[in-house]
Amino acid sequence: MGPQRQLSPAGAALLWGFLLPLVRGREAVLYSGGEGVTQDFCMLYNPYWTTLPSTLENATSVSLMNLTSTPLCNLSDIPSVGIKSKAVVVPWGSCHFFEKARIAQKGGAEAMLVVNNSVLFPPSGNRSEFPDVKILIAFISHKDFKDANQILGNNITVKMYSPSWPDFDYTMVVIFVIAVFTVALGGYWSGLVELENLKAVTTEDREMRKKKEDYLTFSPLTVVIFVVICCVMMVLLYFFYKWLVYVMIAIFCIASAMSLYNCLAALIHKIPYGQCTIACRGKSMEVRLIFLSGLCIAVAVVWAVFRNEDRWAWILQDILGIAFCLNLIKTLKLPNFKSCVILLGLLLLYDVFFVFITPFITKNGESIMVELAAGPFGNNEKLPVVIRVPKLIYFSVMSVCLMPVSILGFGDIIVPGLLIAYCRRFDVQTGSSYVYYVSSTVAYAIGMILTFVVLVLMKKGQPALLYLVPCTLITASIVAWRRKEMKKFWKGNSYQMMDHLDYAANEENPALTGEQIVQQ
């Protein structure tokens, strides 16, 4: 078998767009041969209309006839040489494809392949209107058909079969590991920053430190304003996607490059080697950090240039996305549990509204959230605000089809991550070890598993916050209630500064108290 190729994203999106809204499309393989060369292509068909064998060995070989120059809407469009026992390739348009299939069937054709790359709306029609049509109807990309002619020549024979997909979706495991790792590391990092601040409070003016903290803190009012901005941005993206998507790509490149630098710089600072510096405008800079900044910019630029390369660009996007989420979880601070409840509660309503309610409002009946995450039909650009992991089918013949991806929005990591970060900081501030942090992280993992279970059972995209928010908020509340710290947990930073100092003292020297630190 010759080298396999992947269906272009534009072609595959087209096929999914015009076939799936009307029929329950399923991927199949078009095994093509000609001039001593073989090639696999992807096609879509309706298994409720026609059944295909599951293996190549059981598939029947038929000759392919190119009829794309004729509409095939009348019997007179059948060429004089006939189409008996052929698989005919016809263009989209002129008449309904079921009518074309009826004509092809009367001519004795075995199958009909419809090619098109310009349909912007799903076709209308009902299978019951054409009960006499029995031949196989499948859809292929015009680009794939053109490539087949160039590679295989004009005398092409084909076999059509529909192998099964792998039984287990390993992408869920990958998504789960990425999500839990990111929120756990982000929360832990936020706790380290808090501990460093507590140690530094003895050498800084307390008012200056308070102002520094407020600069990074989300107040309840700020939380409400933030959610309103999210709603406005979602609506604007829906109506002006083809312009704003490039703004979002540019913002993501800049923000993710800076985030990747911050994450890697924190690690490099722990390495006691290679600390040589150079002077520039009166300031000294470490050479290794200069090279690091160049590397981070290069990663973002490479992703921006090759962002539509399906086979490997998702790796760079996920690396940049993880760094982006980590940096935000570490940087943004919710001052108390009250702000956590407001933020997570409002974003839960936001998520549910844009996933479950908007299909009743939009003209095409599609969810705004799902449509923007996947990219509106006819637009090849995708919003870089998700973790993407393609189905692990590289060793399957089905890899010739557009590899479907599992996605998880950044918000499903960052929003619960801010709560977990607050729990870790509260652990640090009150000296409660890792109780709140560990319990909230485990609750997040359980919420992710619950999301996947519901996704598999319902076979429909789910708003992950619908399961993550209750799991994390309820767990944190139960822990605080059991430890009789709910009032302090709810108010957050309103507890006495001496609690901070006592914990910092214990970290530095168990024999010292907060009061002794102040005296020193």
Summary of the structure (lengths in Angstrom):
residues: 520
radius of gyration: 29.0
end to end distance: 77.7
largest distance: 103.4
contacts: 1664
relative contact order: 0.11
helix: 55%
strand: 12%
